[in-house]
């Protein structure tokens, strides 16, 4: 479908928070909003799991309107739940012993030492779910992804023309687990 969303009685902007399981909760809220044909979206911003939701909503909308957005959100969260490492990150399902061990390792080693190959489950899920070229060119509403600049803690916004897998990885980066993303 792509392009501008259909006219609606109410157009809203969304700011989608991150925080692991908050993203799964937000998926449910978005699913409910997408059932309402009188609600449209003016613009959407997201951080961390909120950025994942924002991209999924836009990607799905381009592919099939409201129902496409609902299907894409479902597909992304099914992938997250089915991915052992991503599910542990999002839902905090790692064991208490494993969690304590990981926390103590981070006191002595950098993320690059613990994860020298830079494995990031979000990359795999994003590569399977999102067409960033198309999102930059055809997103049905402006998208903005938020990240934190490591050097000074300042907010960095990636607007519609800067959407990329690296922008998503920067937004979802947990500094204890992953090396900072340089863009």
C-alpha positions as CSV (number, residue, x, y, z in Angstrom):
1,X,0.0,0.0,0.0
2,X,2.6,2.7,0.9
3,X,2.3,6.4,0.7
4,X,0.1,8.6,3.0
5,X,-2.2,6.8,5.4
6,X,-5.9,7.2,4.7
7,X,-7.7,10.3,6.0
8,X,-9.1,9.8,9.5
9,X,-11.1,11.7,12.0
10,X,-8.2,11.9,14.4
11,X,-4.5,12.0,13.6
12,X,-2.1,11.4,16.4
13,X,1.7,11.4,16.9
14,X,3.2,8.6,18.9
15,X,6.3,8.5,21.1
16,X,7.1,4.8,21.7
17,X,9.3,4.0,24.8
18,X,11.8,1.3,25.1
19,X,12.6,-0.9,28.0
20,X,12.4,-4.5,26.9
21,X,9.0,-5.8,27.9
22,X,7.5,-2.3,27.5
23,X,7.9,-2.9,23.8
24,X,5.7,-6.0,23.9
25,X,3.1,-4.1,25.9
26,X,3.2,-1.3,23.3
27,X,2.7,-3.9,20.5
28,X,-0.7,-4.7,22.2
29,X,-1.6,-1.0,22.4
30,X,-0.6,-0.4,18.8
31,X,-2.6,-3.5,17.7
32,X,-5.7,-2.0,19.4
33,X,-5.1,1.4,17.8
34,X,-4.8,-0.2,14.4
35,X,-8.2,-1.7,14.8
36,X,-9.6,1.9,14.9
37,X,-10.2,3.1,11.4
38,X,-10.8,6.7,12.6
39,X,-7.3,7.0,14.1
40,X,-4.4,7.9,11.8
41,X,-0.8,8.6,12.6
42,X,0.9,11.9,12.0
43,X,4.4,10.9,13.0
44,X,6.0,8.2,15.2
45,X,9.2,8.3,17.2
46,X,10.7,5.4,19.1
47,X,13.6,4.4,21.4
48,X,14.9,0.8,21.7
49,X,12.0,-1.6,21.6
50,X,9.8,1.4,20.7
51,X,12.0,2.0,17.6
52,X,11.4,-1.7,16.6
53,X,7.7,-1.1,17.0
54,X,7.8,2.1,15.0
55,X,9.6,0.5,12.1
56,X,7.3,-2.6,12.2
57,X,4.2,-0.4,12.1
58,X,5.5,1.6,9.1
59,X,6.9,-1.4,7.2
60,X,3.7,-3.3,7.6
61,X,1.6,-0.3,6.7
62,X,3.5,0.0,3.4
63,X,2.9,-3.7,2.7
64,X,-0.8,-3.8,3.5
65,X,-2.3,-0.9,5.4
66,X,-3.6,-1.3,8.9
67,X,-3.8,-5.1,8.6
68,X,-0.3,-5.2,7.2
69,X,1.0,-3.2,10.2
70,X,-0.7,-5.6,12.6
71,X,0.8,-8.6,10.8
72,X,4.3,-7.1,10.7
73,X,4.2,-6.2,14.4
74,X,3.1,-9.8,15.1
75,X,5.8,-11.2,12.9
76,X,8.5,-9.1,14.6
77,X,7.5,-10.0,18.1
78,X,7.1,-13.7,17.2
79,X,10.7,-13.5,15.9
80,X,11.9,-11.9,19.1
81,X,10.1,-14.4,21.3
82,X,11.5,-17.3,19.3
83,X,15.1,-16.0,19.4
84,X,16.7,-17.2,22.6
85,X,19.1,-14.3,23.0
86,X,16.6,-11.6,22.0
87,X,13.9,-13.0,24.2
88,X,16.3,-13.0,27.2
89,X,17.2,-9.4,26.4
90,X,13.6,-8.2,26.0
91,X,11.8,-10.3,28.6
92,X,14.6,-10.8,31.2
93,X,14.2,-14.6,31.0
94,X,17.9,-15.4,31.7
95,X,18.5,-17.3,35.0
96,X,19.4,-15.4,38.1
97,X,22.7,-17.3,38.2
98,X,23.4,-16.4,34.6
99,X,22.4,-12.8,35.2
100,X,24.7,-12.4,38.2
101,X,27.6,-14.0,36.3
102,X,27.0,-11.7,33.3
103,X,26.8,-8.6,35.6
104,X,30.1,-9.5,37.3
105,X,31.8,-10.1,33.9
106,X,30.9,-6.6,32.8
107,X,32.8,-5.2,35.7
108,X,36.1,-6.7,34.3
109,X,35.6,-6.9,30.6
110,X,34.3,-4.6,27.8
111,X,31.5,-5.7,25.5
112,X,34.0,-6.2,22.7
113,X,36.0,-8.6,24.9
114,X,32.9,-10.6,25.9
115,X,31.3,-10.5,22.4
116,X,34.3,-10.1,20.0
117,X,32.3,-11.0,16.9
118,X,29.7,-8.3,17.7
119,X,26.8,-10.7,17.6
120,X,23.5,-8.8,18.0
121,X,20.2,-10.6,17.7
122,X,18.4,-7.3,16.8
123,X,20.4,-7.2,13.6
124,X,19.2,-10.6,12.5
125,X,15.6,-9.7,13.3
126,X,15.8,-6.3,11.6
127,X,17.4,-7.8,8.4
128,X,14.5,-10.2,8.2
129,X,11.8,-7.7,8.9
130,X,12.6,-4.2,7.5
131,X,13.5,-2.7,4.2
132,X,15.3,0.4,5.2
133,X,15.7,1.8,1.7
134,X,11.9,1.6,1.3
135,X,11.3,3.0,4.7
136,X,13.4,6.0,4.0
137,X,11.6,6.7,0.7
138,X,8.0,5.5,1.2
139,X,7.2,5.4,5.0
140,X,3.5,6.4,5.3
141,X,4.4,8.9,8.1
142,X,7.6,10.4,9.4
143,X,9.7,8.1,11.6
144,X,12.3,9.2,14.1
145,X,14.5,6.8,16.1
146,X,16.2,8.0,19.2
147,X,19.6,7.0,20.6
148,X,22.1,8.3,23.2
149,X,25.5,9.5,22.2
150,X,28.0,7.7,24.4
151,X,30.5,10.5,24.5
152,X,28.3,13.0,26.3
153,X,24.9,11.4,26.9
154,X,23.1,13.7,24.4
155,X,20.0,12.6,22.5
156,X,20.6,11.8,18.9
157,X,17.6,11.6,16.6
158,X,17.6,9.7,13.3
159,X,15.0,11.3,11.1
160,X,13.2,9.8,8.1
161,X,16.3,10.3,5.8
162,X,18.6,8.6,8.3
163,X,16.7,5.4,9.0
164,X,19.1,2.5,8.8
165,X,19.9,-0.7,10.5
166,X,22.8,1.1,12.3
167,X,20.4,3.7,13.6
168,X,18.2,0.9,15.0
169,X,21.2,-0.8,16.6
170,X,22.3,2.4,18.2
171,X,18.8,2.9,19.6
172,X,18.6,-0.6,21.0
173,X,22.2,-0.8,22.2
174,X,22.6,-2.0,25.8
175,X,26.1,-0.7,26.7
176,X,26.7,-3.7,29.1
177,X,26.1,-6.2,26.3
178,X,27.0,-4.5,23.0
179,X,29.8,-2.2,21.9
180,X,28.6,1.3,21.0
181,X,27.4,1.7,17.4
182,X,29.4,4.3,15.4
183,X,27.4,6.1,12.8
